[in-house]
């Protein structure tokens, strides 16, 4: 069978055009990401520029579709009063944009299908709430580094008054706006300390007090951190919506991270 050869010149031209298109698309996406990052940093009282990603393959297809399918803003090691250092992110899905917004990144006023804001507490942050400076959090059923996703957690730490760490498996539950941390099983706890260990790992938190701009809609364990997520549907985007943290602040008369105020009685 005769297979015609494609002239080398055509292959070269196609490669050059494809490379130029990829480069143009990458530059456009990068400019938008930088513009959004600067604007969020200036309006959100962040100490450093957040990482921004605009989705779409290619990004400039939004000129035709009128939609940026996904936009995310991430900030690592953000200091939150009462919690310490947390990681936070905002994700926007189904963002409808005009051609000018595709190039400028000025998306305030654009409608979006969904905005999700997530914060994660690692062993240091949650240990601060539980008054345990050595708290370690892991998936009780998956020992891989990433740990998978779970609604339970294995926690190891030294509660106040204990001479050595103990290990407890806890449930992570949301009941309305309230997050409940409840011991399920005592894995490595001396019998005489069982009741005190259960009390030490029993905790309650009103998620409306977290910098999520609303109560959490889900709580999960992943990779040694506990993730709280709040969602809003059919939103007209404002710059403040893109901040990884809600900076409006809690009620000044109530400490959102007061462990005594949050413990389940």
QUIDA-V206588 format. One record per pair of residues at least 24 apart in sequence whose ideal C-beta (glycine too) atoms are under 10 Angstrom apart, sorted by the first residue. I is the first residue (numbers start at 0). J is the second residue. Records with the same first field share a line. If there is no record, write none. Layout:
# QUIDA-V206588
I=J / J
This chain:
# QUIDA-V206588
20=57 / 59
21=57
23=57 / 58 / 59
24=55 / 56 / 57 / 58 / 59 / 60
25=57 / 58 / 59
26=58
27=53 / 57 / 58 / 59 / 61 / 62 / 101 / 102 / 104
28=52 / 53 / 54 / 55 / 57 / 58 / 59 / 61 / 67 / 101 / 104
29=53 / 58
30=102 / 103 / 104
31=58 / 61 / 67 / 70 / 100 / 101 / 102 / 103 / 104 / 105 / 106
32=58 / 70 / 71 / 72 / 104
33=104
34=102 / 103 / 104 / 105 / 106
35=70 / 72 / 103 / 104 / 105 / 106 / 238 / 241
36=72 / 104 / 241
37=104
38=104 / 105 / 106 / 107 / 238 / 241
39=72 / 74 / 89 / 238 / 239 / 240 / 241 / 242 / 243
40=72 / 74 / 242
41=238
42=107 / 237 / 238 / 239 / 241 / 242 / 246
43=72 / 74 / 77 / 89 / 238 / 239 / 241 / 242 / 243 / 244 / 245 / 246
44=242 / 244 / 246
45=72 / 74 / 77 / 87 / 242 / 243 / 244 / 246
46=74 / 76 / 77 / 78
47=74 / 75 / 76 / 77
48=74
49=73 / 74 / 75 / 77 / 87 / 88 / 89 / 241 / 242 / 243 / 244
50=74 / 75 / 88 / 243
51=89 / 104 / 241
52=90
53=91 / 94 / 101 / 104 / 106
54=90 / 91 / 92 / 94
55=101
58=101
59=98 / 101 / 102
60=101
61=94 / 95 / 96 / 97 / 98 / 100 / 101 / 102
62=96 / 97 / 98 / 101 / 102
63=98 / 101
64=95 / 96 / 101
65=94 / 95 / 96 / 97 / 98 / 100 / 101
66=92 / 93 / 94 / 95 / 96 / 101 / 109 / 111 / 112
67=91 / 92 / 93 / 94 / 95 / 96 / 100 / 101 / 104 / 106 / 109 / 111
68=92 / 93 / 94 / 112
69=93 / 94 / 113
70=94 / 96 / 104 / 106 / 111 / 114 / 236 / 241
71=115 / 117 / 241 / 243
72=116 / 240 / 241 / 242 / 243
73=117 / 243
74=118 / 242 / 243 / 244
75=119 / 243
77=118 / 210 / 243 / 244
79=118 / 120 / 124 / 209 / 210 / 244 / 246 / 255 / 256
80=210 / 248 / 249 / 254 / 255 / 256
81=124 / 127 / 128 / 208 / 209 / 249 / 254 / 255 / 256 / 257 / 258
82=118 / 120 / 123 / 124 / 125 / 127 / 128 / 209 / 210 / 255 / 256
83=120 / 121 / 123 / 124 / 125 / 126 / 127 / 128 / 256
84=120 / 121 / 123 / 124 / 127
85=118 / 119 / 120 / 121 / 123 / 124 / 125 / 209 / 210 / 224 / 227 / 243 / 244
86=117 / 118 / 119 / 120 / 121 / 124 / 224 / 226 / 243
87=116 / 117 / 118 / 119 / 209 / 210 / 211 / 227 / 242 / 243 / 244 / 245
88=115 / 116 / 117 / 118 / 119 / 226 / 228 / 243 / 244
89=114 / 115 / 116 / 117 / 211 / 212 / 240 / 241 / 242 / 243 / 244 / 245
90=114 / 115 / 116 / 117 / 228 / 230 / 241 / 243
91=115 / 234 / 236 / 240 / 241
92=230 / 232
93=232 / 233 / 234
94=234 / 236
95=236
96=236
105=238
106=236 / 237 / 238 / 240 / 241
107=235 / 236 / 237 / 238 / 239 / 240 / 241
108=235 / 236 / 237 / 238
109=234 / 235 / 236 / 237
110=233 / 234 / 235 / 236
111=231 / 232 / 233 / 234 / 235 / 236 / 240
112=232 / 233 / 234
113=230 / 231 / 232 / 233 / 234
114=212 / 229 / 230 / 231 / 232 / 233 / 234 / 236 / 237 / 240 / 241
115=211 / 216 / 217 / 228 / 229 / 230 / 231 / 232
116=209 / 210 / 211 / 212 / 213 / 215 / 227 / 228 / 229 / 230 / 231 / 240 / 241 / 242 / 243 / 244 / 245
117=211 / 215 / 217 / 219 / 226 / 227 / 228 / 229 / 230 / 243
118=206 / 209 / 210 / 211 / 215 / 224 / 225 / 226 / 227 / 228 / 229 / 243 / 244 / 245
119=219 / 220 / 221 / 222 / 223 / 224 / 225 / 226 / 227 / 228
120=204 / 209 / 224 / 225 / 226 / 227
121=222 / 223 / 224 / 225
122=154 / 155 / 156 / 223 / 224 / 225
123=224
124=224 / 225 / 256
125=152 / 154 / 156 / 180 / 202 / 204 / 224 / 225
126=154 / 156 / 157
127=256 / 258
128=180 / 202 / 204 / 255 / 256 / 257 / 258 / 261
129=154 / 156 / 158 / 159 / 180 / 199 / 200 / 201 / 202 / 258 / 262
130=156 / 157 / 158 / 159 / 199 / 258 / 259
131=155 / 156 / 157 / 158 / 159 / 161 / 164 / 165 / 199 / 200
132=156 / 157
133=157 / 164
134=158 / 164 / 200
135=164 / 166 / 223
136=169 / 220 / 222 / 223 / 224 / 225
137=166 / 168 / 220 / 222 / 223
138=220 / 221 / 222 / 223
139=166 / 167 / 168 / 169 / 183 / 184 / 186 / 220
140=168
141=220
143=222
144=222 / 223
145=221 / 222 / 223
146=220 / 221 / 222 / 223 / 224
147=219 / 220 / 221 / 222
148=219 / 220 / 221 / 222 / 226
149=219 / 220 / 221
150=217 / 218 / 219 / 220
151=183 / 184 / 219 / 220
152=180 / 183 / 200 / 219 / 220 / 223 / 224 / 225
153=183 / 184 / 186 / 187 / 220
154=180 / 182 / 186 / 199 / 200 / 220 / 225
155=186 / 187
156=196 / 199 / 200
157=199
158=192 / 195 / 196 / 198 / 199 / 200
159=195 / 199
160=192 / 195 / 199
161=188 / 189 / 192 / 195 / 196 / 199
162=189 / 192
163=187 / 189 / 192
164=188
165=189 / 192 / 193 / 195 / 196 / 199 / 200
166=196 / 200
167=193 / 196 / 197 / 199 / 200 / 201
168=200
169=197 / 200 / 201 / 202 / 220
171=217 / 218 / 219 / 220 / 225 / 226 / 227
172=203 / 218
173=206 / 214 / 215 / 216 / 217 / 218 / 227
174=203
175=205 / 206 / 207 / 214
176=204 / 205 / 206 / 207 / 208 / 209 / 213 / 214 / 215 / 216
177=203 / 204 / 205 / 206 / 207 / 214 / 215 / 261 / 263
178=202 / 203 / 204 / 205 / 206 / 208 / 209 / 214 / 215 / 218 / 225 / 227 / 261
179=203 / 204 / 218 / 261 / 263
180=204 / 218 / 225 / 261 / 262 / 263
181=263
198=262 / 263
199=262
201=262 / 263 / 264
202=258 / 261 / 262 / 263
203=258 / 260 / 261 / 262 / 263 / 264
204=255 / 256 / 257 / 258 / 260 / 261 / 262
205=249 / 253 / 255 / 260 / 261
206=255
207=249 / 250 / 255
208=248 / 249 / 250 / 253 / 254 / 255 / 256 / 257 / 260 / 261
209=244 / 245 / 249 / 255 / 256
210=242 / 243 / 244 / 245 / 246 / 247 / 248 / 249 / 255
211=244 / 245
212=239 / 240 / 242 / 244 / 245 / 246 / 247
213=245
